[in-house]
Amino acid sequence: MKLSALQQGYINRRSNSFRGAPPLDASVDGGAKSPAAVFWLVLHGFCCLISLVLGFRFSRLVFFLLFSTNLYSTSQQRTTTDLSDALTLQNKMSSSSSPNPQLPPNRTRVVVGRHGILIRPWPHPDPAEVMKAHRIIERVQREQRLQYGVKNPRTMIAITPTYVRTFQTLHLTGVMHSLMNVPYDLVWIVVEAGGTTNETASLLAKSGLQVIHIGIEEKMPISWENRHRIEARMRLQALRVVREEKLDGIVMFADDSNMHSMELFDEIQKVKWIGAVSVGILAHLSDSDKELSVVQKEDVENSPMPVQGPACNSSDKLVGWHTFNSLPYQGKSANYIGDRAVVLPRKLEWAGFVLNSRLVWKEAEVKPGWVKDLDIVVGEGEDIETPLSLLKDPSVVEPLGSCGRKVLLWWLRVEARADSKFPARLVIGSHSYYVSTVASYSEDMLLKLIHITYDIYKVTNDVI
Amino acid sequence: MKDWRWAFVGFLYFALALRIGAVELGRGQQTERISGSAGDVLEDDPVGRLKVFVYELPSKYNKKILQKDPRCLIHMFAAEIFMHRFLLSSPVRTLNPEEADWFYTPVYTTCDLTPNGLPLPFKSPRMMRSAIQLISSNWPYWNRTEGGDHFFIVPHDFGACFHYQEEKAIERGILHLLQRATLVQTFGQKNHVCLKDGSITIPPYAPPQKMQAHLIPPDTPRSIFVYFRGLFYDVGNDPEGGYYARGARASVWENFKDNPLFDISTEHPTTYYEDMQRAIFCLCPLGWAPWSPRLVEAVIFGCIPVIIADDIVLPFADAIPWEEIGVYVDEKDVPKLDNILTSIPPEVILRKQRLLANPSMKQAMLFPQPAQPGDAFHQILNGLARKLPHNKNVHLKSGEKILNWTAGPVGDLKPW
């Protein structure tokens, strides 16, 4: 870049001018041992000693005092003494009493020559300043969002089915922090299986968000099949709440073990009625060397992360769906919660859909013609697998995230064994047997988590 | 009675006009109009306000030099070449010197480059002198004003002092033959020998296409508080520090090298332009000379320039109110830089960003090919137009001579 060229060139051109040479510093050629040479050598050494003691080269000072030939006083003048106010100077200063303090009126007050390097007494960050700077940054970013971001942002309505279990705190805290960082208004509907509990309530209270905490009586079943079904029912219950309260905004499904990127929330604001985003599936194979043959393992590990979402043609129109291919996992998937095998998603997950809340309202005037009424659909007794069942015509779905090319959230299911004893709050000391129970969860569970984190890291770096 | 009615109508019209203006401001990007000490002149059109006559010099003064070294087109002193090209095809050019207000001499004095690409100024005084001798002997216009209505573009480090080292430049002073001419230069420092009264300060040349190619979406949040990339110590020439940048850059480094708010280093990242667009403040400290292309880059990328150079005169200082756009910090206040920057109220910061977002501001700093309205070429012409009509004493009485053709160092008198 220009800088290096500049520097090198100036090195070449300037090397003579600054390296020169009051006779004190002129090196004496090795051979000559005449008395004059010895005298200069001794004088040179003496001056070096003085410089060491003083801490600066005083040769220029001597020359100024002895030979002031230059008419231009500014070029030889040293820095004025006002440097010393309230600032300590480190050893790089060359001071001198300036014999000509009064400058002629049209001379610059900026002097040419060596100046001191000003360093304050504590040259480290000041926490108060850092906080002030962060507030400024926040204000600037808010202004940027106002100018370039979404105009008239709509309220987000996040629906999360959950239940009390070992990893609930882990998963729910993740979702909670994501939602706390959303820059728009948010309503969080948390549906709990087995009724509302104080544990969940106290966890949610820490968020400071507006939370609607409801419960259904059924407990979460053990098998994954049934769990998916109950979760769908919980989400429908939440949609009923939206319908009754007439909440206005954008409904998104934030399952508690999923990971959401902040861009997702910005992208969702663009939805008109119903939209679909791409969901990355983090289905991980543990114990893969034992359970799969080598060929199959290579197949699965070399293929990119499976993605569920809308499929578009070249003119960015929705033509179909990418769904999850469960063939490689045939017979090896988990059946019950806590099973060590991999947990598979459904063909299309709820988390990949976003709805305008008006689609579930009772009044027919606000809704477009192609949506079925919620009570009619659910009243038929069958559970619905995806929100697509609410539509008469699935082609009205809007693909988001540059037509599904950007993966904006990741789906994952990791649970501890259903019969694991876990403490709601770890108390050190009196309940040490709880601690040991926690520790017994196995390093293969921890390994699984580590593998999964690595996968997330890998895919986020590939995909984003 | 009638007056009241007219007053009422006038008031209504005025209110309507104001409302329209307000709506315009709210729509799209929020910007503010820029008006400096000379008024709201950034968007003036110079055509019709002045006439410039371009001398036809033999190509050894311009084309041949450029042919010898085409790097002159991309370095930061390329303004002299592009200005020549612009004037040749501009509507302000006149082929009749009798009606010209200004005379331009196209001599490329900053095109003698070292292998590293830096211009050597040692032959420039002789080149300039030779060009002036040519125009004074072939045309009568120099002699009738001794250069009072001529302008020259001298974009080198210290302008027409023709040296890169400040002490030597001050010693030489401005070339004697140019003391009545108007100088268009990048160097500007108040009360300095190398800045003549009435000079026009211009920004250094920065390649517009290269900068446009690195633009990022404006909704990328600005998360860097202070950004700077460049040298703090010029190790080759001034290892102890204290000479380079008058110690100001070294002071910045020593005080803020471990401060998380200050993203400063000597690296040369490939994402330099993108990073500037993610920063709120960009430091523009002096180097060996007070001006630098960083100012231009900061303005283009919307980063508030923090100018650390005492008494500096910034480009187009009468058309652009730099105190309202950038932040001036005295060199002695550098240790308190973090305090200064964090104590600026957020409304002021937002206003500065709005001023920087003004497209006419960005346009005024660039030298685009081909020229566009409001760009730096037009600002130079506007500056020249504002100096019209010429002072009475520009035209010399017959026989009067002011310039001494043998003044200056002996080496300058050798023919080029």
Boltz contact constraints between the chains, C-beta under 6 A:
constraints:
  - contact:
      token1: [A, 1]
      token2: [B, 268]
      max_distance: 6.0
  - contact:
      token1: [A, 3]
      token2: [B, 230]
      max_distance: 6.0
  - contact:
      token1: [A, 5]
      token2: [B, 116]
      max_distance: 6.0
  - contact:
      token1: [A, 5]
      token2: [B, 117]
      max_distance: 6.0
  - contact:
      token1: [A, 8]
      token2: [B, 116]
      max_distance: 6.0
  - contact:
      token1: [A, 9]
      token2: [B, 114]
      max_distance: 6.0
  - contact:
      token1: [A, 9]
      token2: [B, 116]
      max_distance: 6.0
  - contact:
      token1: [A, 9]
      token2: [B, 118]
      max_distance: 6.0
  - contact:
      token1: [A, 11]
      token2: [B, 236]
      max_distance: 6.0
  - contact:
      token1: [A, 14]
      token2: [B, 237]
      max_distance: 6.0
  - contact:
      token1: [A, 18]
      token2: [B, 237]
      max_distance: 6.0
  - contact:
      token1: [A, 75]
      token2: [B, 167]
      max_distance: 6.0
  - contact:
      token1: [A, 92]
      token2: [B, 241]
      max_distance: 6.0
  - contact:
      token1: [A, 92]
      token2: [B, 242]
      max_distance: 6.0
  - contact:
      token1: [A, 106]
      token2: [B, 191]
      max_distance: 6.0
  - contact:
      token1: [A, 108]
      token2: [B, 191]
      max_distance: 6.0
  - contact:
      token1: [A, 108]
      token2: [B, 192]
      max_distance: 6.0
  - contact:
      token1: [A, 110]
      token2: [B, 310]
      max_distance: 6.0
  - contact:
      token1: [A, 110]
      token2: [B, 311]
      max_distance: 6.0
  - contact:
      token1: [A, 112]
      token2: [B, 166]
      max_distance: 6.0
  - contact:
      token1: [A, 112]
      token2: [B, 167]
      max_distance: 6.0
  - contact:
      token1: [A, 114]
      token2: [B, 242]
      max_distance: 6.0
  - contact:
      token1: [A, 114]
      token2: [B, 243]
      max_distance: 6.0
  - contact:
      token1: [A, 115]
      token2: [B, 242]
      max_distance: 6.0
  - contact:
      token1: [A, 115]
      token2: [B, 246]
      max_distance: 6.0
  - contact:
      token1: [A, 115]
      token2: [B, 247]
      max_distance: 6.0
  - contact:
      token1: [A, 116]
      token2: [B, 247]
      max_distance: 6.0
  - contact:
      token1: [A, 117]
      token2: [B, 241]
      max_distance: 6.0
  - contact:
      token1: [A, 117]
      token2: [B, 247]
      max_distance: 6.0
  - contact:
      token1: [A, 117]
      token2: [B, 250]
      max_distance: 6.0
  - contact:
      token1: [A, 117]
      token2: [B, 251]
      max_distance: 6.0
  - contact:
      token1: [A, 118]
      token2: [B, 251]
      max_distance: 6.0
  - contact:
      token1: [A, 118]
      token2: [B, 335]
      max_distance: 6.0
  - contact:
      token1: [A, 119]
      token2: [B, 254]
      max_distance: 6.0
  - contact:
      token1: [A, 119]
      token2: [B, 255]
      max_distance: 6.0
  - contact:
      token1: [A, 120]
      token2: [B, 255]
      max_distance: 6.0
  - contact:
      token1: [A, 120]
      token2: [B, 335]
      max_distance: 6.0
  - contact:
      token1: [A, 123]
      token2: [B, 255]
      max_distance: 6.0
  - contact:
      token1: [A, 125]
      token2: [B, 259]
      max_distance: 6.0
  - contact:
      token1: [A, 129]
      token2: [B, 338]
      max_distance: 6.0
  - contact:
      token1: [A, 129]
      token2: [B, 342]
      max_distance: 6.0
  - contact:
      token1: [A, 132]
      token2: [B, 342]
      max_distance: 6.0
  - contact:
      token1: [A, 133]
      token2: [B, 225]
      max_distance: 6.0
  - contact:
      token1: [A, 133]
      token2: [B, 261]
      max_distance: 6.0
  - contact:
      token1: [A, 133]
      token2: [B, 342]
      max_distance: 6.0
  - contact:
      token1: [A, 136]
      token2: [B, 346]
      max_distance: 6.0
  - contact:
      token1: [A, 139]
      token2: [B, 346]
      max_distance: 6.0
  - contact:
      token1: [A, 140]
      token2: [B, 222]
      max_distance: 6.0
  - contact:
      token1: [A, 140]
      token2: [B, 280]
      max_distance: 6.0
  - contact:
      token1: [A, 141]
      token2: [B, 221]
      max_distance: 6.0
  - contact:
      token1: [A, 143]
      token2: [B, 350]
      max_distance: 6.0
  - contact:
      token1: [A, 144]
      token2: [B, 221]
      max_distance: 6.0
  - contact:
      token1: [A, 148]
      token2: [B, 218]
      max_distance: 6.0
  - contact:
      token1: [A, 148]
      token2: [B, 219]
      max_distance: 6.0
  - contact:
      token1: [A, 149]
      token2: [B, 219]
      max_distance: 6.0
